[in-house]
Amino acid sequence: MNRFVMLAGVAAMTAAAPAYADNHAGEELRGQTVDMMFADGTRNSVFFGSTGVATISNTTGQSANANWFMQGNQICLRAASATECWDYAGRFAAGQSVSMTSSCNSASTWTARNVNPPRQRVAPTMGERG
């Protein structure tokens, strides 16, 4: 089955707020695009918006919105009542392909076009007391 059709075939999209993991998993994809190629040759691109909204586009110019979120060690896309999740093994690197199998048992290869740098953790500073 065409993966784009599965995700984009439902007109009503959910308005659920995305859940973000405390460890910033997936942050490298926020505001970036990933190219996905499925085992059957289907190709999609997914733009992971900064607000948790994703835009899924196919090679013919069709697109659909979905929500993206991290759920435990998985990165998930939800369009209406259809949710598909992939194991997130670690940070994506720009241009490096990662083979993944979804919760729907669909094999795909993800290649991030670009990624955000890791967040720098800054130690809190102590205020001056007088």
N, C-alpha and C positions, 0 to 999 in steps of 0.2 A: 504494500500500500504506500502511496506517496506520502511522505512524512509531512510535507507542507499542507496537503489536503487534510490530514488528521488534525493539525493544529489550527489551520485557517478556515476550516469548513464550518465553524460555528460563528454566527454573526455576533451574538451578544458576548461581550468580554466581561470578566469579573472585575470588580473594583476593590478587591481585597488588597490590603496593604501588604507590601512585601516584608518578609521576616529576614533580618540580617543577623548573621552569626557574630558573636562578640570578637572573634579572632580575625575579622576582616577577610575571611575566605571569599574569593571571587571579586574582591575590590579591584583587581587588575583589569577586569573586564568592564567595569562601570564606565559608560560613555564610549565604549569600543565595539568593534564589529568582529565576529567570528564567522569564518566560512565553514560550513558543515557539508560533508559528503557522506551519503549513506551507501550501504552495501549494494543497493540496486542501481547505483549511479546517480540518484537524485541529489541535486545540490541546492542548498539554501544558504542565505547569510542571515545572521541574527545580530541586530544592534541592541546591545544591553544598555538601555537608558539609565541615567543617574537616579531616576525616581523609582526604579523597579519596573518600568514599562519596557517591554522588548518589542522590536519590530522585526518580523520574520519575512524575508523576501525570497522569491524563487528566481530562476534564471529568465522567466518570461515577463518579469516586471510586476507580478502579483505580490501583494504584501498583506499582512495581517498583524494586529497588535496582540500581545500576550503580556502576562506578568512574569517576571523572573525573580527568583529568590533562592536563598541557600536554606537547605533543610538538613541539618546535621552535616554529614560529609558529602552532600549531594547538591548539585546545581540543578534547579528545576525551572521549567516553563509551564505556565498554565494559561490555556485559552478556554474560557467558559468553564465547563466541568471536566475538560480533558487536561490532565497533568502528566508530564513526562519528566523524569529525573535521571541524571547521569552521575556516577560516582566522581567526586572531585578529589583527585589524588594530590593536588598541589597547584601552585601558581602556574599559569600559562605563560609562555614566552612567545614574543612576536615571531611569526613565521615558522614556528615549530609545531608539527602536527602531533596530535594526541588521539589515539584510538580509544573509543569509549563505547560502552553498551548501556542502553537506557533501561529504565524500569519496565518498559514495554518489550524488552529483549531485542531492541533494534541496534545493530552495530553501525557506528558512524566514526568519521575522523573529523576532529575539530582543529582548525588552524586560526589562531588569533592574528589579525592583521597588525595590531598594535596592542600594547598593554600599558597600564599605569604603573609607575614605580611603586615599590613597597612604601607603605606609610611609615614615617619616622615616629618612633615613640619618644616623647619628650617628658623628662622627669618634671614633676610639679616643683615650682619654686616656693620657698617659704616666704611669707610676707613679713615685713618689718613690724615689730611690736614696739610700742613706745611707752 
